[in-house]
Amino acid sequence: MPVPDYQTLMAPTLEALKDGQPRTTAQVREVVAGRVGLTEEDRLETIKSGSPVFDSRVHWALTYMAQASLITRPRRGTVMITDRGKAVLSQHPGRIDNRVLDGFAEFKEFKRRARPTHAAATAHVADPSGASPRETITAAVEETNAAVAADLLVRVVEKDPTFLEGLVLKVLTKMGYGGAAGSSEQLGRSGDEGLDGVIRQDPLGLDRIYVQAKRYAVDKAIGRPDIQGFVGALHGAQADRGVFIATCRFTQDARDYADKVAARIILIDGPTLAGLMVEHNIGAQDRETYVLKRVDEDFFEEG
């Protein structure tokens, strides 16, 4: 039989977790395959890159339900149903799909972040039948990367503040700051004056960028007082440039204040941080590469 699409697999995947016990994704796949009646031959079906279709679709069912907080990941490689997941399974035993997940603010926020930014990709979402293959690929890649970014952000929030302090320095270094002869240092300790890290752009440390990192729930908003405190810490360090990175968002008042002060302040919110992690392969890995071909017009002009 054909492998069901990922939305059709949501209900049986959640059903496999209904007893509340953590299970590995491999264990979940085994249970789900039996529930939907897949044979071993069905499970061996692959896409052109070689990845199993069934494994990929269970992965996406889990990913989307995690964005709606129906499941959680208590540790690496394991998943577990939440109280919300149990309630949804009780209310929708026959089918759970994106329309059900749309009832939760967390999933709506995820879809907002996953919304394609290119006009062509947006046209694909509005009218898939009118999209070119290139537009379809663009939309799929952007949605995939947005899902990875959203998952990364959840995992970062679950770690302790010290992890975030080190992470933001890795991100900024990967972006090119403090490279070559420069250096970075994590400062999160007593006496750091509220500054969590510093990037020295030159060997003597004459050109410095200070960093503040705040780990908050993704639905929190950082306001002007926190930015004022950061500016004060910069003044105390005789610095005029800083990057304030948070796992949540900033209020408009905070952004307006950062734009007006004499010091050069850059604010990076949670989704932007996660997007940079995906872009620079920090906590993420390249999984598959597809080559899009076109006719070589020059070949037919030769001779």
C-alpha positions as CSV (number, residue, x, y, z in Angstrom):
1,M,0.0,0.0,0.0
2,P,1.2,3.6,-0.5
3,V,2.8,5.2,2.5
4,P,0.3,7.6,4.0
5,D,1.1,11.4,4.0
6,Y,2.5,12.9,7.2
7,Q,-0.8,14.4,8.3
8,T,-2.5,11.0,8.1
9,L,0.3,9.6,10.2
10,M,-0.3,12.1,13.0
11,A,-3.1,10.3,14.8
12,P,-1.5,6.9,14.8
13,T,1.8,8.4,15.8
14,L,0.2,10.1,18.8
15,E,-1.7,6.9,19.5
16,A,1.6,5.1,19.8
17,L,2.6,7.4,22.6
18,K,-0.7,7.6,24.5
19,D,0.5,5.6,27.5
20,G,2.7,8.5,28.4
21,Q,6.0,6.6,28.2
22,P,9.0,8.1,26.4
23,R,9.9,6.2,23.3
24,T,12.6,6.4,20.7
25,T,11.6,7.5,17.2
26,A,12.6,4.1,15.9
27,Q,10.2,2.5,18.4
28,V,7.4,4.9,17.4
29,R,7.9,4.0,13.7
30,E,7.6,0.3,14.4
31,V,4.3,0.8,16.2
32,V,2.9,3.2,13.6
33,A,3.9,0.9,10.7
34,G,1.9,-1.9,12.3
35,R,-1.1,0.3,13.0
36,V,-1.4,1.5,9.4
37,G,-0.7,-1.9,7.9
38,L,2.6,-1.2,6.1
39,T,4.6,-4.2,4.9
40,E,8.4,-4.3,5.0
41,E,8.4,-3.7,1.3
42,D,6.3,-0.5,1.8
43,R,8.8,0.7,4.4
44,L,11.7,0.2,2.0
45,E,10.2,2.7,-0.5
46,T,12.6,5.7,-0.8
47,I,12.8,9.1,-2.3
48,K,15.4,9.7,-5.0
49,S,18.0,10.8,-2.4
50,G,17.7,7.4,-0.7
51,S,15.8,8.4,2.4
52,P,12.9,6.1,3.4
53,V,9.6,7.7,2.7
54,F,7.9,6.3,5.8
55,D,10.7,7.4,8.1
56,S,10.6,10.9,6.7
57,R,6.8,11.3,7.0
58,V,6.8,10.0,10.7
59,H,9.6,12.6,11.3
60,W,7.4,15.4,10.0
61,A,4.4,14.2,11.9
62,L,6.4,14.4,15.1
63,T,8.0,17.7,14.1
64,Y,4.6,19.4,13.5
65,M,3.0,18.0,16.6
66,A,6.0,19.1,18.7
67,Q,5.4,22.7,17.3
68,A,1.9,22.5,18.7
69,S,3.1,21.1,22.0
70,L,1.3,17.8,21.6
71,I,4.6,16.0,22.2
72,T,7.9,16.8,23.9
73,R,11.4,15.5,23.6
74,P,12.6,14.6,27.1
75,R,16.0,13.6,25.9
76,R,17.9,13.0,22.7
77,G,16.2,10.7,20.2
78,T,13.1,10.2,22.4
79,V,9.6,11.6,22.3
80,M,6.7,11.6,24.7
81,I,3.1,12.8,24.6
82,T,2.0,15.8,26.6
83,D,-1.2,16.4,28.5
84,R,-2.3,18.6,25.5
85,G,-1.5,15.7,23.2
86,K,-3.7,13.3,25.2
87,A,-6.6,15.8,25.1
88,V,-6.2,16.2,21.3
89,L,-6.1,12.5,20.8
90,S,-9.3,12.1,22.9
91,Q,-11.0,14.8,20.9
92,H,-9.8,13.8,17.5
93,P,-9.3,10.0,17.6
94,G,-9.9,9.5,13.9
95,R,-7.7,12.1,12.3
96,I,-5.2,14.8,13.5
97,D,-3.9,17.2,10.9
98,N,-2.7,20.8,10.4
99,R,-6.2,22.2,10.8
100,V,-6.3,20.7,14.3
101,L,-2.9,22.0,15.1
102,D,-3.9,25.5,13.9
103,G,-6.0,25.7,17.0
104,F,-2.9,26.3,19.1
105,A,-1.0,29.6,19.2
106,E,2.4,27.9,19.2
107,F,1.7,26.2,15.9
108,K,0.4,29.4,14.3
109,E,3.6,31.2,15.3
110,F,5.6,28.3,13.8
111,K,3.7,28.6,10.6
112,R,4.2,32.3,10.5
113,R,8.0,31.8,10.8
114,A,7.9,29.0,8.2
115,R,6.0,31.2,5.7
116,P,8.2,31.5,2.6
117,T,9.8,34.9,2.2
118,H,10.2,34.8,-1.6
119,A,7.3,36.1,-3.7
120,A,7.4,33.1,-6.0
121,A,7.3,30.7,-3.0
122,T,4.4,32.6,-1.6
123,A,2.6,32.2,-4.9
124,H,3.2,28.5,-4.6
125,V,1.5,28.4,-1.2
126,A,-1.5,30.5,-2.5
127,D,-1.9,28.4,-5.7
128,P,0.3,25.2,-5.8
129,S,-1.0,24.3,-9.3
130,G,0.4,27.5,-10.7
131,A,3.9,27.2,-9.2
132,S,6.9,26.3,-11.2
133,P,9.2,23.4,-10.0
134,R,11.7,25.9,-8.8
135,E,9.1,27.7,-6.8
136,T,7.9,24.5,-5.2
137,I,11.5,23.5,-4.2
138,T,12.1,27.0,-2.8
139,A,9.0,26.8,-0.7
140,A,9.8,23.3,0.6
141,V,13.4,24.2,1.5
142,E,12.2,27.3,3.4
143,E,9.5,25.4,5.3
144,T,12.0,22.6,6.2
145,N,14.6,25.1,7.4
146,A,12.0,27.0,9.4
147,A,10.9,23.7,11.1
148,V,14.5,22.9,12.0
149,A,15.0,26.5,13.3
150,A,11.9,26.3,15.5
151,D,13.1,22.9,16.9
152,L,16.5,24.4,17.6
153,L,15.0,27.3,19.5
154,V,13.0,25.0,21.8
155,R,16.1,23.0,22.5
156,V,18.2,26.1,23.3
157,V,15.5,27.4,25.8
158,E,15.6,24.0,27.5
159,K,19.4,24.3,28.2
160,D,20.9,26.4,31.0
161,P,21.9,30.1,30.5
162,T,25.6,29.2,30.3
163,F,24.9,27.1,27.2
164,L,23.3,30.1,25.5
165,E,26.2,32.4,26.4
166,G,28.6,30.0,24.7
167,L,26.2,29.5,21.8
168,V,25.9,33.1,20.9
169,L,29.7,33.5,20.7
170,K,29.9,30.5,18.4
171,V,27.2,32.0,16.1
172,L,28.9,35.5,15.9
173,T,32.3,33.9,15.4
174,K,30.9,31.7,12.6
175,M,29.4,34.9,11.0
176,G,33.0,36.3,10.8
177,Y,33.3,38.4,13.9
178,G,36.5,37.9,15.9
179,G,38.0,35.8,13.1
180,A,41.6,35.7,11.8
181,A,43.6,37.5,14.5
182,G,40.6,38.2,16.8
183,S,39.2,36.2,19.6
184,S,36.1,35.6,21.7
185,E,35.6,35.1,25.5
186,Q,32.7,34.0,27.6
187,L,32.3,36.3,30.6
188,G,29.3,34.9,32.4
189,R,30.6,35.1,35.9
190,S,30.8,37.3,38.9
191,G,32.1,40.8,38.2
192,D,31.2,40.7,34.5
193,E,29.0,43.8,34.9
194,G,26.1,42.1,33.2
195,L,28.0,41.3,30.1
196,D,28.1,37.7,29.0
197,G,30.8,37.7,26.3
198,V,33.2,39.8,24.4
199,I,34.6,39.5,20.8
200,R,37.9,41.1,20.2
201,Q,38.3,42.0,16.5
202,D,42.1,42.6,16.7
203,P,45.0,41.0,18.7
204,L,45.2,44.0,21.1
205,G,41.5,44.1,21.8
206,L,41.2,47.7,20.7
207,D,38.1,46.8,18.7
208,R,35.6,45.1,21.0
209,I,32.0,43.9,20.7
210,Y,30.2,43.0,23.9
211,V,27.4,40.4,24.0
212,Q,24.4,40.0,26.3
213,A,22.5,36.7,26.1
214,K,19.1,36.2,27.7
215,R,17.3,32.8,27.9
216,Y,13.5,33.4,28.3
217,A,10.4,31.5,27.1
218,V,9.8,32.2,23.5
219,D,6.4,33.9,24.2
220,K,8.1,36.5,26.5
221,A,9.0,40.0,25.3
222,I,12.0,42.0,26.4
223,G,11.3,45.7,26.9
224,R,13.3,48.9,27.1
225,P,14.6,48.5,30.7
226,D,16.7,45.5,29.8
227,I,18.2,47.4,26.9
228,Q,18.9,50.3,29.1
229,G,20.7,48.0,31.5
230,F,22.8,46.7,28.6
231,V,23.7,50.2,27.5
232,G,24.8,51.0,31.0
233,A,27.0,47.9,31.1
234,L,28.6,48.9,27.9
235,H,29.4,52.4,29.2
236,G,30.9,50.8,32.3
237,A,33.2,48.7,30.0
238,Q,34.1,51.8,28.0
239,A,32.5,50.2,24.9
240,D,30.3,51.6,22.3
241,R,29.1,48.4,20.4
242,G,27.1,45.5,21.6
243,V,24.8,42.6,20.5
244,F,21.8,41.7,22.7
245,I,20.6,38.2,21.8
246,A,17.5,36.6,23.4
247,T,15.5,33.5,22.8
248,C,12.3,35.5,22.8
249,R,11.2,38.7,21.0
250,F,11.8,42.4,21.7
251,T,9.1,45.0,22.2
252,Q,8.9,47.8,19.7
253,D,9.8,50.2,22.5
254,A,13.0,48.2,23.1
255,R,13.9,48.3,19.4
256,D,13.2,52.1,19.2
257,Y,15.4,52.8,22.2
258,A,18.3,50.6,20.8
259,D,18.1,52.6,17.5
260,K,18.3,56.0,19.3
261,V,21.2,55.5,21.8
262,A,24.7,56.7,20.9
263,A,26.1,53.2,21.3
264,R,25.6,50.8,18.3
265,I,23.2,48.1,19.6
266,I,22.1,45.2,17.5
267,L,19.1,43.1,18.8
268,I,18.7,39.5,17.7
269,D,15.5,37.8,18.8
270,G,14.9,34.0,19.1
271,P,13.7,33.2,15.6
272,T,16.6,35.2,14.1
273,L,19.1,33.4,16.3
274,A,17.7,30.0,15.3
275,G,17.8,31.1,11.6
276,L,21.4,32.0,12.0
277,M,22.1,28.6,13.6
278,V,20.6,26.9,10.6
279,E,22.4,29.1,8.1
280,H,25.8,28.5,9.7
281,N,25.2,24.8,10.7
282,I,25.4,25.3,14.4
283,G,23.3,22.6,16.0
284,A,22.1,21.7,12.5
285,Q,23.5,19.6,9.6
286,D,23.1,19.5,5.9
287,R,21.0,16.5,5.2
288,E,20.3,16.3,1.5
289,T,21.5,18.1,-1.6
290,Y,19.5,18.4,-4.8
291,V,20.9,19.6,-8.1
292,L,18.5,21.5,-10.3
293,K,19.4,21.1,-14.0
294,R,18.9,23.4,-17.0
295,V,19.7,23.2,-20.6
296,D,23.2,24.3,-21.5
297,E,22.5,26.7,-24.4
298,D,26.2,27.2,-25.1
299,F,26.6,23.5,-25.9
300,F,24.2,23.7,-28.8
301,E,25.8,26.9,-30.1
302,E,29.2,25.3,-30.5
303,G,30.3,24.2,-34.0
